[in-house]
Amino acid sequence: MGNSTMPELQEEKNSSASTHSLDAVDHSSPSEHVGETQKHSSDRNQPSVWSRAYSILSYTPARCRYDPASPFKFSMGLNVLFVANLYYTHPILNLLARDFNVTYEQSSYIPTLAQAGYAAGLLFLCPPADLIKRRPFVLWLVWFTATMWIGLCITNSYEVFMAITFITGVTTVTPQLMLPLVGDMAPPHRRATSLSIVVSGMLLGMLLARVLSGVVTNYVGWRYIYWISFGLQYLILILLWLFMPDYPATNTDVKFFRKYPVLLWDIIKLLFKYPVLVQACLIGFLTSSTFTSFWTTLTFLLAGEPYHYSSLLIGLFALIGIAAMTWGPIFARLVMEKHQPLFSVIIGEIVCLVGVVVGTFTGRFTVAGPIIQAACIDIGLQTSQIANRTAIYGVAPKARNRVNTAYMVSVFCGQLMGTAVGNALYARGGWVSSGGASIGFIGAAVIVCFLRGPHEKESTWFGWRGGFNMKVSPKNKVQDQESKDLVPGADAKNEGVAPKSMNEKKENE
């Protein structure tokens, strides 16, 4: 009897428990279940901070969207402040050495690392611009650079400062993503003038960087110029987001992830294929070395005997660059468009050589020497670079970012060498020693100019067959009319676009 009663009691207890459980379920409202389900679902579907940032940066306002019926016209308005990041340190290297407790030579490593980073960015970040849209690419680069810049504003570690300087140098390549657009958008007979305007905008950024750095540092300290730069970069980001047109990709039929691994190899192939590109790269390498060698060692010269100038006066030396800004567009319109690019390159090299010789041998006695040298280097370098770009942008129309990468990597490697060699020689032998090296570099660039004439065949490496006539013939003025064909939807008929040659088609593939 006891055995039969226990199962019955257990069964009754289980029944009671299940009844209570059912009662508990019945007492909850179906709407509450729906609300909880929606709440959990909304929590899962709520976008993260990164996805919100991506959505904002990737959005294109209506006025910036590409319309094939009305292609964009390139302008230089927002190229002014990007490249400034590389040049804030030039007038304040002596103060950076003092505050980080390092030698002058060690402080010169800071601009060297910035230029090395820029060269790396040119090599690894610029070639993909041939395959993808520039607007989102540029916006992300500017945002990353501006955000990383906070580290430069707050760190007290010399090693951390150098590391962040290198990283921000890598991503400060935005102007080099924009410059090839000039080759795409500008009519070939106006390419030199268009390039001179954009390069003048970049030169203005360099000028403002040096002047602002010297003035602000003199009154409130060098940290403040970095905070000002941080604010300016975010201002540029906002302006770009509001106004930068959504330029279409040049090669819309190429898959990015399939093509990117071979882009660097493409650059090497371009160097072996086009002698004029190699000539431009060698000239750019040698000439640009004098630019950074001068501007970094100038700080030490003016801060020491016999001048003892403040950072304010050293920074104001950058105002000399105004001469080059006004010279560039005028010279391009009056001379470059009527002559072969090599003619303007030679003129630029001669101007540089005269300035370096005068400044080197008079700089220790009179400030007029460095002033003349600064003006001549800025004018000569700008003339040479614009002419070189005019020459090389015609060799591979659908690979202009890769062509530009090859040229600009050589230029910034030259700047890297100029900074390192110039400062090392200055530390050992003074102003004349570093200036003597610059004279040698310019002399070598002049020799390279005369190794290959402007009328040589595309595949010829040496010689002056075709004569020494530097004027552009009417026949040459109507050639190279492919630029409008590079942008999908552009009106090729109205621009007189010539059919692509078999070599161009092969290169595009």
N, C-alpha and C positions, 0 to 999 in steps of 0.2 A: 504494500500500500504506500509506504514512504517513497519507494522507488518510482511509482507511477505519479506521485504528486509533484516531485521535483521537476520533471520535464514540463509539466503543465505550468508551474510557476515561472520557469525560465521562458517558456513560449509567451506567457502573458507579459513578462517584463520586456521582451523584445518587441512585442506588438505595441506596448505602451511607448517605448522609445521611438519606434517608427512613426507612431501617431504624433508625438511631440515634434518630430522632425518635419513631418508634413505640415503640421500647424505652423511651424516657423517659416516654411517656404510660402505657405498661403498668406501669411500676414505681411510679406514684403510686396510692395507695389510693383507691377510690371514696368511702370514708367521709370522707377528708380533703377531697375536693371538696365534699361535702355540708356539712361543718363550715364551710369557708370561705364557702360560699354563705349559710349561716344567719348567720354572723358579719356579713357585709356587709349582709344584710337586716335584722338586729337593730340595726346601727348606723344604718341609714336610718330605721327605725321607732321608735327611741328618742326619747321626747318631749323637747322643749327645756325650758329653765328657765322660760320664759314660759308654755308650755303646762301645765307642772306647777303653777305658781302659779295659773293660771286654773282648773285642775281643783280645787285646794284651796279657793280662795275661792268658787267656784261651787257646791261641794258643800253640800247641806242635810242636817243631821242629822235623824234620824227624828222626834225630838220637836218639831222646828221646821216640819215639813211641814204644809201646809194640809189640813184635813179639813172638807169642807162640812157634815158632820153636827155638828161642834163648832167653830164659828168662833172665831177668836181674840178676846180682850179686850185692848184697848189699855192699856198702862201707861207710866209716865214714867221708869222706873228708869234707862235708859241715855241720857237727854237731858242729863245734868248737865254733861259735860265738853266736848262738841263745840264750843259757841260760845265757850268760854274762849279759843280761839286769837286772837280779835280784841282781847282786853283785857289781855294780859300787859304791854303796853308802857305803859299809862296811868300807873302810879306811878313809872316809871323813865325818863321822857322826858328829864329833866335829865341822867341818867347816860349815856343813849345819845348825847345831844348832846356830852357831854364826851369819850366814848371814840371817837366817829366824827369828832370835831373839826368839828362843825357848830353852827349857832345853835339856840336853842330853837325858833324858828319852823320851821327846816328839820327838826328832829327830830319836830315835830308832823305832818309829811308821812307818817310811818310808819303811825300809826293811820288816817290819811286814806286811804292806799293799801289798807290791809286792808279798810276799809269799802267802798271802790270795788270791790275784787275780790269782796267778798261780794255786792254789788249785781249785778255781772256774773254771778256764779254763780246768783243767784236768777232772773235773766232768761233764761239759756241752759241751765241744768241742772235747774231745778225743773219747768218745764212738761212735760218728757218723762215725769215720774213718773205722769202721768195715763194713760200708754200702756204702761208696762213694769212688771215686778215691782220692788218697792222693795229687797228683800233684797240681790240681787247688785249693784244700783246703789249702795246705801249702802256695802257692803263695799269695793268698788273705790274709791270716793271717799275713804273713811277711810284705806285703804292708801296711796293716792297722796299724800294730805296728810301722813301720818306720814313717808313716805319723803322727800318734798321738804323736810320740816322740818329734816333734817340740815344742809342748807345754811345755815339761820339759826343753827345752833349753832356753826358753824366759820368762817364768812366774816368777813373783816376789812374788806371793802369796803362802804361806805355804799350805793353804787348797787346792788350785788348783793343786799344785805340788803333794800332796798326792792323790788326786782324779785321776789324769792322771797316776800316778804310779800304782794304782790299776788296771786301765783299760788296760794298757800295760802289766801288769802282767798276766791278763786273756788270752791275745792273744799270749804270749810268751811260747806256749806249743808245738812248732814245734818238738823239739827233742823227745817228748813223742809220737808223731805221727809216727816217724821214727823207734823208738826202737822195737816195735812189729814186724817190718819187719825182724829183725834178727831171731826171732822165726819162721817166715815163710820161710826165705831163707836159713839160715844156717843149715847144717846137725846136727842132735841132738847131736852127739858125739863131735861136735865142737862148740856147742851153747855157752858154758861158755867163750871160748876164743873170739868168735865173739862179745859177749856182753861186755867183758872187753875192747876190742878195742874201741867200740863205747862210752862206759862210760868214757874211758880215753879222748876221744875227747871232751866230755862235760866238763870233769874236766879241760881240757886245756882252755876252754872258761871261766870258773870261775876264773882260775888262771890269765889269761890275763886281765880279768875285774878288778881284784883287783890291779894288778901291774900297768896297764895303769892308773887307777884312781889315785893311789898314786903319780905316777911320774908326770903326766900331771898337777894335782892339785898343786903340790909343786912348779912348775915353772910358770904356766900361769893361774891357777884358775880352780875351779871345773866345771864351765860352759863348758869349752872347751872339757872335757871328754864326755859330753853329745852330743856336736856337732860331735865329732869324732864317737861316737856310731851311731848317725844318718846316717853319711856317710857310715859306715860299714854295716849297715842294708840294705841300698839300694844297696850296692855292693853285698851282699849276695843274695838279690832279683834277681839281674841281673844274677849272677852265677847259681842260682837255675833255672831260666827261660831257661838258655842255656843248662844246663847239667842234671837236675833232670829227671830221667826216669819216664814215665807215668805208674806207678805200677797199675795193675788192682785192682778193689775192691775185697775184700775177699768173700763177700756174694752178688753175682751178681743177685740172684733171689729174693732179698728182697727189697720191696718198702720203700724208705727212710722215707717219710712223714707218712707212716703207722706204721713203726717200731720205729721211734725216741722217741715218747712219752713214750714207755715202756723200753727204754734202761737203765734208772736209776734203774728201778725195776729189770731188768736182773742182774745188778751189785749186788744188795742186795741178789738175789737168788743165785748167785755164791758164795757169802760169807757164806751163810747157807749150801751150798752143799759141799764145799771143805775146810776142816779144815786146810790143808797146806797153803791155801791162807790167812786165818785169822791169822795163826801163823806168816807168813811173814809180814802181815800188822802191827801187834802189835810190832814185832821186828823193822821194819822200822820206825814206829812212835816214839818209845822210843829212838832209836839210833840217828836218824836225829835231834832230839831236842838238843843234845849236840853240833852238828855242828854249828848251827846258834847262840846258846847261847855263844859259845866260840868266834866266829869271830866278833860278834857285841860288846861284852864286852871287847874283846882284844883291840879294838881301844881306849876305855876310859882308860884302864890300861896303855897302852904304851904312851898315850898323857899326862898322869898325873905323879904324884910321883911314883917311883923315876926316871923314864926314860925320860919324856919330849921329846919323839921322834916326828919328823916331819911326815907329811902325806906321804912323800917319803919313809921313813924307814918303816912305818906301811904297806904301799902297798907292799914293797919288801918281807914282810913276806909270801906273797902268793907263792913265789918261792919254799917254802918248799913242796908245792903240787907236784912238779916234781917227788919226791920220790914215791908218790902214783901212778902217771901216769906210771912210769916204772915198778912198782911192779905188777899192775893189770894183764896185759897180760901174764907176766911170771908165776905168781902164778896160773892163770887160766889154763895154759897149763900143768904145772907140777903137780898141786895138785887137782884143781877142777874137771878136766876131769876124774880123777882116783878115786874120792871119792864122797860120797853123798853130796848134797848141804849143808845140815845141818852142816856137819863137818867144812866147810869153814865159815859158819855163826858164829859158836862158836869161831873159831880162830879170826875172825874180831872183835867180841865183846870183847874178852880178850885183844887184842891190843888196842882198844879204852879205856878200863877200866884202863890199865896201864898208858896210856898217860894222861888221865884226872886226875888220882890220883897224878902223878908227877907234872903236871902243876899247879894244884890247890894249892898244899901246898908249892911250891917253887917259884911261879910266882911273888910274891911280893918282892923277894930278888934277884933273878937272872933271866936274860932273857933266860937262857937255859931251864927253865921250860916251858914257852910258846912255845918255838921252838920244844921241844920234844912232847908236847901236840898236836901241829898243825900237825906234821908228823904222829903221831899215830892215830889221829882222821881221817885224810884223808885216810890213808892206811886201817884202820879198817872199816870205813864206806864204802869205795869202795868194799872191799872184801865181806862185808855183803850184800850189794845191788846186786852185780853180782850174788852171790850164791842164794839169794832169787828169783831173776828173773829167773834164770836157773830152779829153782824148780817149779815156778808157771806157766811158759809158756807152760808146758806140760799138764795142766789140762783141758783146753777148747780151742782146736786149732783154731776154727773159731770165737772165742770171745776174742782174745788176746788183742785187744785195751780196751775192757771192763775189763779184768783181770788186765791189766797194769794201767787202771784208778783207780781201787780199791786200788791197791798197792801204786801208786804215790800220790793219795789223802791223804792216811794215812801218807806217808812220809812228805808231805808238811804241813799237819796239825801238825805233830811233829815239823817241823821247825818253824811253826808259834807259837806253844806253847813254844819252846825253846827260841825264840827271846823275847817273852813277859815275860816269867817267869825269864829268865836270866837277862834281863835288870831291871826288878822290884826288884829282889833280889840284884843286884849289886848296885842299887840306895840306898838300905836300909842297906845292910851289907857288900858290897864290893866284891872283887874278890873271896875270899874263900867261901862266901855264895852262889854265882852263881855256882861255881865249885862243891860245895857239892850237889846241885840239879842234876848236870850232872852225878855225881857218882851214885846217886840213880836211875836215868833213865837207865844207862847202867846195873846196877845190876838187875833191873826188866827185861830188855831184855834178860839177861843170864838165868833168871828163866824161861821165856817163851820158850827159846830154849830147855830146858830139860823137858817140859811138854809133848812133843810128839816126838817120835822117827822117824827115816827115813823109817823104814820098816812097819809102821802101814798101815792098809787098808785105802783106799781113804776116807771112810766115818767115820773113827775112830778119835775122838777128843783128847783123852789122852792115854798115855801108851807107853811102849817100847817093846812091843811084837815083836819078830823077832831078838832081840839081839842088841848089841852095835857095830857090825861090820860096819865101815863107808866106806869100799871100794866098788866100783861099780863092780858087777859081770859081766862076759862076756854076760850073758843073758840080763842084763839091758842095755848094751851098744847098742844092736840092736833093742831095743824097741823105741816107740815114733817116728816112721819114717814117720809121716804124713805130714811133713812140706812142701814138694814139691807139695802135693796134694791140698794145699790151694790156689795156684795161677793157674788160668785157663790156660790150655795149657801146664803146666809144664810136663816134661817127668817123670812120676811117675815110669815107669818100670825100668829105669836106676838107680833110687834112692832107690829102694827097699821099696816103700811105703807100709806099712801094711794096710790091710782093716780097714775101720772105724768101731769102736765098736758101739753097739746099743746106749750106753750112749752118745757118741759123736754126733750121728745122732739126737738124741733127743734134745741135747743141741743146735745144729745148728738151729733146727726148732724154 
